[in-house]
Amino acid sequence: MVFGAEVFIRRQRICSLMDMSLTNYILAVVVCVTVSAVAHKLSKSSNLGHIPSVGYSSWPLSYVSSFKYVNNAARILQEGYDKYKGTPFKVPTLNRWVVVVGRQHLEDVKKSTDDELSLVQAANDFMKVDYLIGPEVNSNSYHISVARIHLTRNLGLYYPDVKDEVHTAFEELLDLKDNVWKSVPAVETVREIVCRASNRVFVGLPLCRDPDWIDLNSRFAVDVATDAHILNLFPKFLVPLVSKKLPNTAAGIARAMKHLDPLIKERFRHMEEHGDDWSDKPNDILQWLIDEKEESSTRQLTLRVLTINFASIHSTTNTFTQALYNLAAYPQYVQPLREEVDAIIREHGWTKEAIALMRKVDSFLAETQRLEGVLTEPISGIHHSASVQRKAMKDLTLSDGTFIPKGTHLFVPTYVFHRDSAVYDNPGTFNPFRFSELNDDGSESARHHMVASGETYLLFHDSPGRFLASNELKTMLAHILMSYDVKFEDRVSRPRSVHWDLNVMADPGVRVMFRKRANN
């Protein structure tokens, strides 16, 4: 996942989580048990023996291959894709074997039911949602339908708030003076802007601008991911015990409840006094959740809001930071982008209709995602996008006759698909108007938009928050183009992304410089 950049950095701090006298001794013993358990698990690949491997397939060498996969997943996935020509192959990860399927299997995944191939269970195996957040998030995922319906239906109503928050956040965080360049940490700055814009829709003003609320939501996804990485090192029977020794996620939940408790109580008080509707009733996700009448306690509603934040903030932050790096690295594309934005805003103003007309802006972001997206379609079980990672809940046979045993995890190598020369011309080259040029004839224009998905472009799928994310991304890029000049602080070329396991992350150490647009 995209927030893995911080997880990658914070690996060095994992030991500090265990720096408790008694716990240290317990965990030292547990690690020994774990290594033995994982070794046993990786050695038991006989039920997948009919599927070829990339790397070593027998213990103990398969464990060596699993460590190579963590740091070289892109190369290993490409090797398997080239070698097996789209037929399934398996790779060993640190705690399980996974089967990588080809483009021709996408229809199999699409047609499968949840009791055949489960996204929720795949996500839970990786992110340990049941132990870190709570089993109710998966057992009754009503927040997904709430987000899917309302974030799409109410886009025109909440877009002015998103635009206002984006513009205000940039102005306050950059605080530019005259024509002077100012350097800011790219990832950190973008994350705060995204968090504010998203939470303007999730919880509204003034909480969306509260520094502590912003900080805890920025940290929460990293805490969950860090704790999940730790839990994934342990055999299943030890996970419940170890999860109770990891305080970060629980502390984040308690911290969020302190912010939301008075707000939730106030909303219920209004409902008791005025019924389901009142004159200034909020139009945000928190209220939509309350209106569903599925849950009423502060903790229950807090978990839903945190989960939705977790799903949206870090993926949007990573995508936009990658786009910002491209904008700074390829200044030759700024003028055509500005011409499009200036003309559309001049005619239509800052509206969702205007944003929808920005084809070059959309293409710039789509091309950024194509080249700097995750290695496989994201494990988004925490936000339940229609990803193409699944866990087989029963024995299955794919359309090409490949047998998939119960319990097998299936991946689709998105990163490799997006670099396939059979699909894309010069696939390794950043061509920001690749997708807008495909739309030039005016036919099937929506097919090549950033939120579209098919066999050749596999990022958003049917994610319930894709229209919110798309509008945030395009509004942020359009605002920068209209208002600022951008460059790197101490470099000219684009920084290389950080690869860790399935994640492709924007380099978190890069600083970007802004100044007021010279010819605004």
C-alpha positions in Angstrom: 0.0 0.0 0.0 1.1 3.5 -0.6 1.7 4.5 3.0 4.3 1.7 3.0 7.0 4.4 2.5 6.6 5.3 6.1 6.2 1.7 7.1 9.5 1.1 5.3 11.2 3.9 7.3 9.6 2.9 10.5 10.8 -0.7 10.4 13.8 0.6 12.3 11.4 1.5 15.1 9.6 -1.8 15.4 12.0 -3.0 18.1 11.1 0.0 20.3 7.5 -1.2 20.3 8.8 -4.3 22.1 11.1 -2.5 24.5 9.4 -3.7 27.6 11.3 -6.0 30.0 9.0 -8.9 30.2 7.7 -8.6 26.6 11.2 -8.7 25.2 11.9 -12.1 26.7 8.5 -13.5 25.6 8.9 -12.2 22.0 12.4 -13.6 21.8 11.0 -17.0 22.4 8.0 -16.3 20.1 10.3 -15.3 17.2 12.0 -18.7 17.4 8.6 -20.4 17.2 7.6 -18.1 14.4 10.6 -18.8 12.2 9.9 -22.5 12.6 6.2 -22.1 11.8 6.8 -20.0 8.8 9.5 -22.3 7.6 7.0 -25.2 7.9 4.3 -23.2 6.1 6.6 -22.2 3.2 7.8 -25.8 2.9 4.2 -27.0 2.4 3.6 -26.0 -1.1 2.6 -29.4 -2.3 -1.0 -28.4 -3.0 0.4 -25.8 -5.4 3.0 -28.1 -6.9 1.2 -28.1 -10.3 1.8 -24.3 -10.6 5.3 -23.3 -11.6 7.4 -21.0 -9.4 9.6 -18.0 -9.8 12.6 -18.6 -7.6 13.1 -21.6 -5.4 10.2 -23.8 -4.7 11.5 -26.0 -1.9 12.5 -25.3 1.7 14.8 -23.7 2.8 15.7 -22.0 -0.5 12.1 -20.8 -0.9 12.5 -18.7 2.2 15.6 -17.1 0.6 13.4 -16.3 -2.4 10.7 -14.7 -0.2 13.3 -12.2 1.2 14.3 -11.4 -2.4 10.7 -10.8 -3.3 10.3 -8.1 -0.6 13.1 -6.0 -2.2 12.8 -7.0 -5.8 9.1 -7.8 -6.3 8.8 -5.8 -9.6 11.7 -7.6 -11.2 10.4 -11.0 -10.0 6.8 -10.3 -11.2 8.2 -9.2 -14.6 10.3 -12.3 -14.8 7.3 -14.6 -14.2 5.2 -12.6 -16.6 7.8 -12.9 -19.3 8.6 -16.5 -18.6 5.1 -17.9 -18.3 3.3 -15.7 -20.9 0.3 -14.9 -18.7 -0.3 -18.4 -17.3 -0.4 -18.6 -13.5 2.8 -18.8 -11.5 3.6 -18.7 -7.8 6.0 -16.7 -5.7 6.9 -17.1 -2.0 6.3 -14.1 0.3 7.5 -13.9 3.9 4.5 -15.8 5.2 2.7 -17.5 2.4 2.8 -18.6 -1.3 0.8 -16.4 -3.7 -0.4 -17.3 -7.1 0.0 -14.6 -9.8 -2.6 -14.8 -12.6 -2.7 -13.3 -16.1 -4.8 -10.8 -17.9 -7.0 -13.5 -19.3 -8.1 -14.4 -15.7 -9.6 -11.0 -14.9 -13.0 -12.2 -16.1 -12.7 -15.2 -13.8 -12.2 -12.8 -10.9 -14.9 -10.5 -12.0 -17.5 -13.2 -12.3 -16.6 -14.9 -9.0 -18.8 -14.5 -5.9 -17.5 -13.6 -2.4 -17.9 -17.2 -1.2 -15.6 -18.3 -4.1 -12.9 -15.5 -4.2 -13.0 -13.1 -1.3 -11.4 -9.7 -1.2 -12.4 -9.2 2.4 -10.6 -12.3 3.6 -7.6 -11.6 1.5 -7.3 -8.1 3.0 -7.9 -9.5 6.5 -5.0 -12.0 6.1 -2.6 -9.2 5.1 -3.9 -6.2 7.2 -5.2 -8.2 10.2 -8.3 -5.9 10.3 -10.2 -8.2 12.7 -7.4 -7.9 15.3 -6.3 -4.3 14.8 -9.5 -2.4 14.1 -12.4 -4.9 14.8 -14.2 -7.8 13.1 -17.3 -5.7 12.6 -15.6 -3.6 9.9 -15.5 -6.7 7.7 -18.6 -8.6 9.0 -20.9 -5.7 8.3 -19.3 -3.4 5.8 -22.2 -1.0 5.4 -19.9 2.0 5.3 -18.8 0.8 1.8 -22.3 1.1 0.4 -22.8 4.4 2.2 -19.6 5.8 0.6 -20.4 4.3 -2.8 -23.9 5.8 -3.0 -23.4 9.2 -1.4 -19.9 10.1 -2.6 -21.2 9.6 -6.1 -24.8 11.0 -5.8 -23.7 14.1 -3.8 -20.6 15.0 -5.8 -22.2 18.2 -7.1 -23.2 19.2 -3.6 -19.9 18.7 -1.8 -17.5 19.7 -4.6 -17.6 23.4 -3.7 -16.4 22.4 -0.2 -13.6 20.2 -1.6 -12.5 23.1 -3.8 -12.6 25.6 -1.0 -10.6 23.3 1.3 -7.9 22.6 -1.3 -7.5 26.3 -2.1 -7.5 27.3 1.6 -5.1 24.5 2.6 -2.5 25.4 -0.1 -2.7 29.1 0.9 -2.3 28.4 4.6 0.4 25.7 4.3 2.6 27.5 1.7 2.1 31.0 3.0 4.0 32.5 0.1 5.4 36.0 0.2 5.7 38.1 -3.0 7.8 36.4 -5.6 10.0 34.3 -3.2 10.5 30.6 -3.6 9.6 28.5 -0.6 10.8 24.9 0.1 8.4 22.4 1.7 8.5 18.6 2.3 6.5 17.2 -0.5 4.8 14.1 1.0 4.1 15.8 4.3 2.5 18.9 2.7 0.5 16.9 0.2 -0.8 14.6 2.9 -2.1 17.4 5.0 -3.9 19.0 2.1 -5.5 15.7 1.1 -6.5 15.0 4.7 -8.1 18.4 5.0 -10.0 18.1 1.7 -11.2 14.5 2.3 -12.3 15.2 5.9 -14.2 18.3 4.7 -16.5 15.6 3.2 -16.0 13.0 6.0 -16.6 15.1 9.1 -16.9 18.7 7.9 -15.7 22.0 9.4 -14.1 22.8 11.8 -12.8 19.3 12.6 -11.2 18.8 9.2 -8.8 21.6 10.0 -7.9 20.5 13.5 -4.1 19.8 13.7 -4.5 16.9 16.0 -7.3 15.3 13.9 -5.1 15.7 10.8 -2.0 14.2 12.6 -3.9 11.2 14.0 -5.4 10.3 10.6 -2.1 10.7 8.9 -0.5 8.4 11.4 -3.3 5.9 11.7 -2.8 4.1 8.4 0.9 3.9 9.1 0.2 2.5 12.6 -2.1 -0.1 11.2 0.3 -1.1 8.4 3.2 -1.3 10.8 1.3 -3.4 13.3 0.0 -5.6 10.5 3.6 -6.1 9.2 4.6 -7.2 12.7 1.6 -9.6 13.0 2.3 -11.1 9.6 5.7 -12.3 11.0 3.9 -14.6 13.5 2.0 -17.8 13.0 -1.8 -17.5 13.1 -2.2 -19.0 16.6 0.0 -16.3 18.1 -1.6 -13.3 16.3 -4.4 -12.7 18.9 -1.8 -12.6 21.7 0.7 -10.4 19.9 -1.9 -8.0 18.7 -2.7 -7.1 22.3 1.0 -6.0 22.8 0.9 -3.5 19.9 -0.5 -0.2 21.2 -0.3 2.1 18.2 -3.6 1.2 16.5 -5.6 1.1 19.7 -4.1 4.5 20.8 -5.2 6.0 17.4 -8.7 4.8 17.9 -9.0 6.2 21.4 -7.5 9.5 20.2 -10.1 9.7 17.4 -13.0 8.9 19.7 -12.1 12.0 21.8 -12.6 14.2 18.8 -15.7 12.5 17.4 -17.6 11.9 20.7 -19.0 15.4 21.2 -19.7 15.7 17.5 -21.7 12.4 17.4 -23.6 13.3 20.5 -24.5 16.7 19.1 -25.8 15.0 15.8 -28.0 12.6 17.8 -29.3 15.5 19.9 -30.4 17.3 16.8 -32.1 14.2 15.5 -34.0 13.8 18.7 -35.2 17.4 18.6 -35.8 17.8 14.9 -36.2 14.3 13.5 -34.1 13.0 10.5 -34.0 16.4 8.9 -33.2 19.9 10.1 -32.2 23.2 8.4 -28.5 23.0 8.7 -28.1 19.2 8.7 -24.5 18.3 7.7 -23.9 16.6 4.4 -20.9 14.5 5.3 -20.0 10.8 5.7 -20.4 10.9 9.4 -24.0 12.0 9.1 -24.6 9.5 6.3 -23.4 6.7 8.6 -25.6 7.9 11.4 -28.6 8.1 9.1 -28.2 4.4 8.2 -29.1 3.6 11.9 -26.8 0.5 11.8 -24.7 1.7 14.7 -25.0 4.4 17.3 -22.0 4.3 19.7 -19.0 6.6 19.4 -16.6 3.7 19.1 -18.5 2.0 16.3 -18.9 5.2 14.2 -15.3 6.2 14.9 -14.1 2.9 13.5 -16.0 3.5 10.3 -14.7 7.1 9.9 -11.1 6.0 10.6 -11.5 3.1 8.1 -12.7 5.4 5.4 -9.9 7.8 6.1 -7.4 5.0 6.0 -8.7 3.9 2.7 -8.5 7.3 1.0 -5.8 9.6 2.4 -2.6 7.7 1.8 -3.4 6.4 -1.7 -4.4 9.9 -2.8 -1.4 11.4 -1.2 1.0 9.0 -2.9 -0.7 9.5 -6.3 -0.5 13.3 -6.1 3.0 13.4 -4.7 4.1 11.3 -7.7 2.3 13.7 -10.0 3.9 16.7 -8.3 7.3 15.1 -8.9 6.4 14.7 -12.6 5.3 18.3 -12.8 8.6 19.5 -11.4 10.7 17.1 -13.5 9.0 17.8 -16.8 8.4 21.6 -17.0 7.8 21.4 -20.8 4.3 20.1 -20.1 3.3 22.9 -17.8 2.2 25.3 -20.5 -0.2 23.0 -22.3 -1.7 22.0 -19.0 -2.1 25.6 -17.9 -3.7 26.6 -21.2 -6.4 23.9 -20.7 -7.0 24.8 -17.1 -7.1 28.6 -17.7 -9.5 28.3 -20.6 -11.9 25.9 -18.8 -11.9 27.8 -15.4 -12.4 31.1 -17.3 -15.5 29.7 -19.0 -17.0 27.4 -16.4 -15.5 28.5 -13.0 -14.5 26.0 -10.3 -17.3 23.4 -10.7 -17.3 19.7 -11.0 -18.4 20.1 -14.6 -15.3 22.1 -15.3 -13.0 19.5 -13.6 -14.6 16.8 -15.8 -13.6 18.7 -18.9 -9.9 18.8 -18.0 -8.7 15.9 -20.2 -5.0 16.8 -20.2 -5.0 17.1 -16.4 -6.8 13.8 -16.1 -4.4 12.1 -18.5 -1.4 13.5 -16.6 -2.6 11.9 -13.4 -3.6 8.6 -15.2 -0.1 8.3 -16.7 1.4 9.0 -13.3 -0.6 6.2 -11.8 0.2 3.9 -14.7 4.0 4.2 -14.1 4.1 4.7 -10.4 1.2 2.6 -9.2 1.4 -0.4 -6.9 2.9 -3.7 -8.1 -0.3 -5.6 -7.8 -3.8 -4.2 -7.6 -3.9 -2.9 -4.0 -5.0 -5.0 -1.1 -7.8 -2.6 -0.3 -9.9 -4.8 1.8 -9.8 -2.1 4.4 -11.6 0.1 1.9 -13.0 -2.7 -0.2 -12.3 -1.4 -3.6 -13.0 -4.0 -6.3 -9.4 -5.0 -6.4 -8.1 -8.1 -8.2 -6.5 -9.7 -5.2 -8.5 -12.5 -3.7 -8.4 -15.4 -1.4 -9.9 -18.7 -2.6 -12.6 -19.7 -0.1 -13.1 -23.1 -1.8 -11.4 -25.2 -4.4 -11.7 -23.6 -7.8 -10.8 -24.1 -11.4 -9.9 -21.1 -13.6 -11.2 -20.8 -17.2 -7.9 -22.1 -18.5 -8.1 -25.3 -16.4 -5.7 -24.2 -13.6 -6.8 -25.7 -10.3 -6.7 -23.2 -7.3 -6.9 -24.9 -3.9 -8.9 -23.4 -1.1 -6.9 -20.8 0.9 -4.8 -19.7 -2.0 -4.1 -16.0 -2.5 -4.4 -14.7 -6.1 -2.6 -11.6 -7.3 -2.8 -9.7 -10.6 0.6 -8.0 -11.5 -0.8 -4.5 -12.3 2.6 -2.9 -12.4 3.7 -5.4 -15.1 0.5 -5.0 -17.1 0.9 -1.3 -17.2 4.4 -1.7 -18.8 3.3 -4.2 -21.4 4.6 -3.2 -24.9 1.7 -5.2 -26.4 -0.7 -2.7 -24.9 1.3 0.6 -24.6 3.7 2.3 -27.1 7.0 3.0 -25.3 5.5 1.7 -22.0 8.5 2.8 -19.9 8.3 6.4 -21.0 6.2 9.1 -19.2 3.8 10.5 -21.8 1.5 12.7 -19.9 -1.0 13.1 -22.7 -1.1 9.4 -23.6 -4.7 9.0 -22.5 -6.1 12.4 -23.7 -4.7 11.6 -27.2 -6.7 8.4 -27.2 -9.8 10.5 -26.6 -9.1 13.0 -29.4 -11.7 11.4 -31.7 -14.4 12.1 -29.1 -15.7 8.6 -29.1 -15.5 6.4 -25.9 -13.9 9.3 -24.1 -14.9 8.1 -20.7 -13.1 4.8 -21.4 -9.7 6.5 -21.0 -10.4 8.7 -18.0 -8.5 8.1 -14.8 -11.5 6.6 -12.9 -12.1 4.2 -15.8 -10.9 0.6 -15.6 -10.6 -2.3 -17.9 -8.2 -5.0 -18.9 -5.4 -2.5 -19.8 -5.8 0.0 -16.9 -6.3 -1.5 -13.4 -6.1 1.1 -10.7 -9.4 2.5 -9.5 -11.8 -0.3 -10.5 -15.1 0.1 -8.6 -13.6 1.8 -5.6 -16.5 3.6 -3.7 -14.3 6.7 -3.3 -12.9 6.9 -6.8 -14.9 10.0 -7.8 -14.0 11.9 -4.7 -10.3 11.0 -5.1 -10.3 11.9 -8.8 -11.9 15.3 -8.2 -9.5 16.0 -5.3 -6.5 15.1 -7.5 -7.6 17.1 -10.5 -8.6 20.1 -8.3 -5.2 20.1 -6.6 -3.2 19.8 -9.9 -5.4 22.5 -11.6 -4.9 24.8 -8.6 -1.2 24.5 -8.7 -1.1 25.1 -12.4 -3.2 28.3 -12.0 -1.5 29.6 -8.9 2.1 28.5 -8.6 5.4 27.7 -10.2 7.1 24.5 -9.0 10.6 23.0 -9.0 12.7 20.7 -6.9 14.8 22.1 -4.2 18.1 20.3 -4.9 17.6 18.3 -8.0 16.5 18.4 -11.7 15.6 14.8 -12.5 12.6 12.9 -11.0 13.4 11.0 -7.8 13.2 7.2 -8.0 10.2 5.7 -6.2 10.8 3.5 -3.1 9.9 -0.1 -3.7 9.0 -2.3 -0.7 7.1 -5.5 -1.1 4.0 -4.7 -3.2 4.3 -0.9 -2.7 5.6 1.8 -4.9 6.0 4.9 -2.9 6.9 8.5 -3.6 10.3 9.3 -2.0 9.4 10.8 1.3 12.6 12.8 1.7 12.2 15.0 -1.4 11.5 18.8 -1.0 9.7 20.8 -3.6 9.8 24.6 -4.0 6.7 26.8 -4.7 6.3 30.4 -5.6 3.4 32.5 -6.8 2.9 32.0 -10.5 5.0 34.5 -12.4 2.5 35.4 -15.1 -0.7 34.8 -13.2 
